[in-house]
Each structure stands twice: as C-alpha cells, then as structure tokens.
Amino acid sequence: MLEERWRSFEVPANIYQVDPAIEPLDDIVELAQRAGIVQAPDPSAWNEVGPLLEMQHEPYTFTVYRPSRAVQLVDTSRWQVDDGTANLLISDAEATEAAVREAERLELFGDDEFTPFRVTRLHVATAERGRTPREARVIDVGVVLSRQLDGLSFEGQGGNIVIYLGADGRLTGFERVARRITNVRESVSNWRPLNEVLSEVENYWGIQHGEGLAIEDARLGYLELSRLQEQEVIQPVYVLSLRLSGGGADGEEADLERLIEHVVPAAENGLGPLMPSVKYPPAAPTRQETAR
C-alpha cells in the first residue's frame, strides 16, 4: 500500500529560489489601497515593530512580515467581533465562492494558482452560571485557499491565502503567505526511495517501522514556512503522518503514544534536514488552520 503510494509521487518538480527582498513595496501599497486604505501611504506611514512593518488607518491595520513578505489586513472594528446576536449561516460552497470573489477583487492571487482547501468557523455562545449554554452562533468564517505549483499542493504554515468574512458575509480581513519565486534553482534529479526515507525516520526516532512506528499517511508537496520564518528555497517534501508508541532509543516513556508529522526533503538533490535536531521535537511544520 505504502509502496504503491510512493510510486504515485514520481511527478516532474523543481527546487525554486525565493526572492528574499522586501523592497520595493509598490505592489503592497497598491494592495492596501484596493483593500480600503484610500490614501496612498508614504514611507513614514509604516511603523517598524521588530520583524513587522505596520500601518494603521482606522479601522484598518495593515501588516507586512519582513521574513516572508506575507501581508495581513484586519478591519479592527469588525474582524471576529461579536455584536451579541449575529449568526452567519453560510455553506462551505457559498463561503468559498465569496472568498474567491474577494481574492480576485483584491488581486491576491497574482501570478500564483490557489485552490480551496478548508472553511473554518468561529463559534461563540453565552451562558449564565449554573445554566446550559445557549446555542452557539457563528460570527466569523475563514476560507483557506492553498497555493499550487507544478500540480502539487503546499505543506507547512505558508503557501496560502485566508479570507475572513464577518457575520454579515462581508470581508473583515485577509492574510497571504506566498513567497516570491525568482527562478528554478534546479530540477528534481530523482525522488528519494521509500527505503531510504524509512531508514532516516527510524534513525531519527530510534524506533523501527512496524515495532512502535507506524506510517498512517504519506503526502508529497512543496514546503512553505510560516510568515515569521526566513526561507531560501521552496522544495518538494515528503510528509509522513506517524504514530509512535513506546520510548525512543533509551526506552523512556514506554507507554506514550504520539502522533507526529515528519518532514523530509523528497528530492535526492533536496536541501535538509528539515526536522529539529532534538530527540522528541514538536510536530513538524505541516498545514495548520491559520491561527484565529
């Protein structure tokens, strides 16, 4: 089963060079204007807050993340604000259609391709002490659109657009994490075979496949990191969903069961390693629902 899945991964792909420059900001200024910040900001309008560039124009806060050139806009008067009565009853299909329409209006896609990935909802409910909570209401919907490249989806906390819709179904904010690609650094020379990857995973965790290490899923995609992480290349990776039971190499925590997303370069000429160099690292960077 796993071998068959592995063979399906053999598709043409590349390792891409990322443009690390944040300047010029002309396109970002134009985006801010399309989003409702009418007055064109001059350089002094940006406040530098650590790795962020931030501009406020009531009711909007517009943020640029230097490490990734990701952008975020929030209508602070409406984004995830509960008026106490509103309840957004909208289907996933309707929410996705509205989000794509907004992304096109704002020209968030640029030259990249995105496809619908997930619809999330922010629920609220009220209750008096000692009484059953009232029925939950939806006050915000987030539609995640996933970046596509060479027919592959993106893994990691980047490579996406998130469109937020308020209780009235109108735009309350957006995020875009899609790094600029300058050129093909090199094509994938060959895909790493399953036995090589399995050996690497076993050595990392100190557990043998089939003896405390089970692979529940395997995916191939391009890795894009979060908006606050620097990244030099965008490359294809294997993401293995692992179930680990028993301890590591020294037998500690024998009864502990863990679910882990393990990420390794997929190309023989890929750059790595990608997992932290600690014994029991936190979950590897895989696609997460954007923090809400």
Stockholm file with secondary structure:
# STOCKHOLM 1.0

chainA/1-292         MLEERWRSFEVPANIYQVDPAIEPLDDIVELAQRAGIVQAPDPSAWNEVGPLLEMQHEPYTFTVYRPSRAVQLVDTSRWQVDDGTANLLISDAEATEAAVREAERLELFGDDEFTPFRVTRLHVATAERGRTPREARVIDVGVVLSRQLDGLSFEGQGGNIVIYLGADGRLTGFERVARRITNVRESVSNWRPLNEVLSEVENYWGIQHGEGLAIEDARLGYLELSRLQEQEVIQPVYVLSLRLSGGGADGEEADLERLIEHVVPAAENGLGPLMPSVKYPPAAPTRQETAR
#=GR chainA/1-292 SS CHHHHHHTTCCCCEEEEECCCCCCCHHHHHHHHHTTCCSCCCGGGCEEETTEEEEEETTEEEEEETTTTEEEEEETTTTTCCCSSCCCCCCHHHHHHHHHHHHHHHTCSTTCEEEEEEEEEEEECCCCTTSCCCCCEEEEEEEEEEEEETTEEEESSCSEEEEEEETTSSEEEEEEECCCEEEEEEECCCBCCHHHHHHHHHHHHTCCBTTTEEEEEEEEEEECCCTTSCCSEECEEEEEEEEEESCCTTCCSTTCEEEEEEEEECBTTCCCCCSCSSSSCCCCSCCCCCCC
#=GC SS_cons         CHHHHHHTTCCCCEEEEECCCCCCCHHHHHHHHHTTCCSCCCGGGCEEETTEEEEEETTEEEEEETTTTEEEEEETTTTTCCCSSCCCCCCHHHHHHHHHHHHHHHTCSTTCEEEEEEEEEEEECCCCTTSCCCCCEEEEEEEEEEEEETTEEEESSCSEEEEEEETTSSEEEEEEECCCEEEEEEECCCBCCHHHHHHHHHHHHTCCBTTTEEEEEEEEEEECCCTTSCCSEECEEEEEEEEEESCCTTCCSTTCEEEEEEEEECBTTCCCCCSCSSSSCCCCSCCCCCCC
//
